[in-house]
Amino acid sequence: MADEQKLRDYLKRVTAELHQTRQRLHAAESVDRQPIAIVGMACRLPGGVDGPDALWRLVSEGVDAVSAFPENRGWAIDEDAGFARSGGFLRDADGFDPTLFGISPREATAMDPQHRLLLEACWEACERGGIDPHALRGSRTGVFAGLMYRDYAARMIDIPEGVDAYLGVGNMSSVATGRISYTLGLEGPAVTIDTACSSSLVALHLACQSLRSGETTMAFAGGATVMASPDTFVGFARQGGLSSDGRCKSFGAGADGTGWSEGVGMLLLERLSDAQRLGHQVLAVVRGSAVNQDGASSGLTAPNGPSQQRVIEDALAGARLTTLDVDVVEGHGTGTRLGDPIEIQALLATYGQDRSEDRPLRLGSVKSNIGHTQAAAGVAGVIKMVQAMRHGTMPRSLHAEQPTPQVDWSAGAVRLLTEAEPWPEPDRPRRAGVSSFGISGTNAHVILEQAPAAPAGKEPEQPVPGTEPEQPVPGVVPWLLAARTTEALRAQAGRLHAFVADTAPDPVDVGRSLLARAPLERRAVVLGADRDRLVAALDALADDLPDKAVVTGVVGEGRCAFFFTGQGAQRAGMGRELYEAFPVFARAFDTVCAELGPKLEQSIKDVVFGGVQDLQQTVWAQAGLFALEVALFRLFESFGVVPDFLLGHSIGEVAAAHCAEVLSLADACALVAARGRLMQALPAGGAMLAVRASEAEVVAAVEAVAGGADVAALNSPGSAVVSGAADTVDELASRWTAEGRKTSRLTVSHAFHSALMEPMLDDFRAVLATLSYAEPRIPIVSTLTGAVENESLRTPDYWVRQVRETVRFAEGVECLKDHGVSRFVELGPDGVLTAMARESLPDSALTATALRSSWHDTGVFVTALADLWTRGTPVDWQVLFDGHGRRVELPVYPFQHEKFWLYPSEAPAGDLADPGFWEALAGEDADALADRLDVADPEVRASLRTALPLLSDWHRRGKEDAEVAGWRYRVGWEPLQGTPASAVTGDWLLAVPAALADGPLVRACRDGLTRHGATVVTVLVEADAADRTDLAARLLQAAGGRPPAGVLSLLALETEPHPDVPALPGGTATTLLLVQAMLDAGAAGPLWCVTQGRWRPASTRLRPSPTRRRSGAWAESPPWSTRSCGAGWSTCPSTPARRRSTPWPVCWPRPTARTSSRSGPRAPSYAASGGQGPATRRLPRGSRAAPSW
């Protein structure tokens, strides 16, 4: 039996150990395979795509984003080159905001534009994910990015002075990711990957592995492509691999080659378990991924079908899924005749097998919309599929109405998405595969899965169901904005204004979501109780107009001090709203009242809020102020605001001592109760008087009355208070009034800080002797000495003197200034001390108050927090929104782009080789040419002599063509640089078609001009007006007999035919009449013509209406365009919200003419807008082909 029992015990132990081993093995395998959450995305792609939502609009609407070659890169292409000059381009690839990232303009010019795009994309991915980029500093966040091209600085370029020092580092591939880590302070791996067209998907794969291994806590993964030269087009065209029209006809019968394009995409990744724990949004999940190589295939650059099959199978195995678990594949789909069929066959052999006909694998490619973005291709496909999952739609592929016939589609259940289809959500999450195959043979496949539903009660950033937050959001909601520059701050306000006006989100949701933005140096807080007030304040901030609901500031050096108000400012109900709004305040106030109540035999709360006693009586006033100020301190403390210094005025110094932990609450309450009770018991009859006089003048006057009064307080260099016997104080008042000094009798029960206090001092000292004192936790500036005190504060003698002697508040303020304090906050019922301190503080100092009489308590308190935060004091705003609101996606940071580009060197107009060779060719000297070529064979020399006339003629024509090409210029447009004016002045005329007399656009224009400072007079012009003299007289009359400061004309909006000339729009005729009339009237101001044309900065092309073409011509004509006042036209945005956010043309910086080899001859001051800002016309040198020899 004993042996059997031992065996049973052994088997139990082995079974338990085996169970534990299996659990550990399962846990280890789970870690290796754990899902990775995509928590943020950013992209810029052809077609003006500036984010994931814009990409979704493009693919869901079936937009073809292929366009002509960019005109702002100095590309020189042989006009006879045999390929289409089209592709997918980032029109603002030369734009960058170096100031945001602390990069100098010279370094920005030298930086590869791909590096710049990746940096801005990482910033946007954080913001879209609700994560402050600065919060990642010091974390093990990795950066994995794909990059192919290194041709930005490898071309023959003009290098501006001072730029060459940055070229080396600025164009190293490794620096693309290293700079991101350096700029954001990331300490995970930074890896730049080049596997050609699969680079960004390989980057995603490596990032997921890094996260699963624990090497990183978060990771950026993506890629970028910018073609600095057209060499890729030229080279691929020679190989016959370029499509005839620059488009990728992915998997279609018409596929005839690939179409190159550019772009950047970036994902922010995190382990799914961490994202759910931290409450981060989960856009989608990476379930699995795999990477392999073609190996020794049929050719170095030829795709390998079996390798593609294997990478799909490996990715599915890593995700623990089968082919039937995936609904759709975002294919590589370059549109080549070789690659597409091989890819389809691999899909048919994997995903296409064992599927029912009614649930085939769907297949598509974003390349059909935007072209082949190369190193960014994989991440572009991922972003497209994440958006498709979220919207429940599988978008169609373009240019593939008929699937390629080079594949037997019946070999498996795979169907090309020739039309958009709903994406059903069966009994499992939606899933998609994404493929990328590199030209060097590196293949990648990723399995994406729909974001999981949040666990019950744990939905990210939502209140737990069935519970109420401890603290309601107060009546005023703050919206925090921050930027690197003032212009960016205003632009951010404009973007947010347009967003809120269009979508009407909950103000609390917006306020909470803004907390995740980086707290940059230029700051603003917009305050409001409702959406309308907040929107109005945003509008004012965007227009740089004053508004009481807007607090602005710049982070700077300086320390913070709290003032504690003394007796005299108390009022019934002080702090009641804060008590009701903030539980922290209520608890602190109740705790003090509970300690004071028994000592005074009365509830202080009932005195302050209920009026059961006269709050003007000293005993109740001092107790009430102490309770209020301690509660205010605890409230600020709960928001993370802890001052560097404290300073209290009279009874306020006791509150400061308790908050600095010199006195415990019990001892502080004992002191307050005794102080107030003993003072209250003194005989009445004293008086106090405030006087505008210096310390020396007051002291001399008091000494002259022989001890009947004392200097009670020195509040500022020119303000003091005297205290003493009433008749003595009255005598001083009469004397000072006769001298013309301003005096004011204070309403007090006793003459504090005078000899009349002495009868209570011994009894007070006895109470003080029973108390315990500690070293201050926060330095206290004494108003007894005007200096920082420590040991003296811990003696009864100090607090006895503090009752009797002068309050040296002004000296205390000077002491704080000497210690570097520049932010002063008053804790009390009103702004008493801050008003006095302001007299001796510089204008740059901040003074704020926690409460103000006749103002809502919560609004004043939140404004004080805003004042502090905008100057750089840390504030934990999360406290205000704790348990309230949900995260919403807001407009991202408005990068203030400037142009940075290294242009190619001008091709020399002369010859490119040995001058003697070309001289021989031009002179048709066969012998000299043969000698130059080192040709001795007589037959070859004879052949050369025969061909020489043809070669000579070819050379001559080439030189002539090159010279003529150098004369060519083209009309181009570029964003107008400069800072808009904040206001306009003078009388402005608003010329309006009579048919639109009081329409909404007319009202909007009139209001806009008025808002910017102009005096506006409307002039109606009939459609059949023809008398320029009459109109000139009307213009002068409307402007008060003098030429107007400017004219804003809406006449071009009239599209009806002219009554006398039906072929001519009425707006064209009346605009011409207006131009003539203004010239007759001697108008020297600018003329702005508003139209409904369309200008898109992304393309730098104008698409105006016919009326605009004609009307704009008058602004370009010599009589007008050469005037110093300038002229131009502005297109009218389509919606009221966009009109409000569009910079007013009258405030645009005036275009400046420039003459250089870049811009060509002087262009008129003539500008356009498409609701996205102004542009000015330029005449850059036209592209010219290099001599073909």
Secondary structure as UniProt FT lines:
FT   HELIX           2..33
FT   STRAND          36..45
FT   TURN            46..48
FT   HELIX           52..60
FT   TURN            61..62
FT   STRAND          67..68
FT   TURN            79..80
FT   STRAND          86..88
FT   TURN            91..94
FT   STRAND          95..96
FT   HELIX           99..101
FT   HELIX           105..110
FT   HELIX           113..128
FT   TURN            129..130
FT   HELIX           133..136
FT   TURN            137..138
FT   STRAND          141..147
FT   TURN            152..154
FT   TURN            161..163
FT   HELIX           164..170
FT   HELIX           173..184
FT   STRAND          190..193
FT   HELIX           196..198
FT   HELIX           199..213
FT   STRAND          218..225
FT   HELIX           231..238
FT   TURN            239..240
FT   TURN            250..251
FT   TURN            253..254
FT   STRAND          260..261
FT   STRAND          263..271
FT   HELIX           272..278
FT   STRAND          284..293
FT   TURN            300..301
FT   HELIX           305..319
FT   HELIX           323..325
FT   STRAND          328..330
FT   TURN            337..338
FT   HELIX           339..349
FT   TURN            350..354
FT   TURN            357..358
FT   STRAND          361..364
FT   HELIX           367..370
FT   HELIX           374..376
FT   HELIX           377..391
FT   STRAND          393..394
FT   TURN            405..406
FT   HELIX           409..411
FT   STRAND          414..416
FT   STRAND          421..422
FT   STRAND          431..437
FT   TURN            439..440
FT   STRAND          442..450
FT   TURN            456..457
FT   TURN            460..461
FT   TURN            465..466
FT   STRAND          477..483
FT   HELIX           486..503
FT   HELIX           507..514
FT   TURN            515..516
FT   STRAND          522..528
FT   HELIX           531..542
FT   TURN            543..544
FT   TURN            548..549
FT   STRAND          550..554
FT   STRAND          559..564
FT   TURN            567..568
FT   TURN            572..575
FT   HELIX           576..581
FT   HELIX           583..600
FT   HELIX           604..605
FT   HELIX           606..610
FT   TURN            615..616
FT   HELIX           618..638
FT   TURN            639..640
FT   STRAND          645..648
FT   HELIX           651..659
FT   TURN            660..661
FT   HELIX           665..681
FT   STRAND          686..691
FT   HELIX           695..704
FT   TURN            705..707
FT   STRAND          709..716
FT   TURN            717..718
FT   STRAND          719..725
FT   HELIX           726..738
FT   TURN            739..740
FT   STRAND          743..745
FT   HELIX           755..760
FT   HELIX           761..768
FT   TURN            769..770
FT   STRAND          780..781
FT   TURN            783..785
FT   STRAND          788..789
FT   HELIX           792..794
FT   HELIX           796..804
FT   HELIX           809..818
FT   TURN            819..820
FT   STRAND          821..827
FT   HELIX           832..838
FT   TURN            839..840
FT   TURN            843..844
FT   STRAND          846..849
FT   TURN            853..854
FT   HELIX           857..871
FT   HELIX           878..881
FT   TURN            882..883
FT   STRAND          898..899
FT   HELIX           915..922
FT   TURN            923..924
FT   HELIX           926..932
FT   TURN            933..934
FT   HELIX           938..965
FT   TURN            966..967
FT   STRAND          972..975
FT   STRAND          987..993
FT   HELIX           994..996
FT   TURN            997..998
FT   HELIX           1000..1011
FT   TURN            1012..1013
FT   STRAND          1015..1021
FT   TURN            1023..1024
FT   HELIX           1028..1038
FT   TURN            1039..1041
FT   STRAND          1046..1049
FT   HELIX           1051..1053
FT   TURN            1062..1063
FT   HELIX           1066..1081
FT   STRAND          1087..1091
FT   STRAND          1094..1096
FT   TURN            1097..1100
FT   STRAND          1101..1103
FT   HELIX           1106..1116
FT   HELIX           1118..1121
FT   TURN            1124..1125
FT   STRAND          1127..1131
FT   HELIX           1136..1141
FT   HELIX           1145..1147
FT   TURN            1157..1159
FT   STRAND          1167..1169
FT   STRAND          1174..1178
//
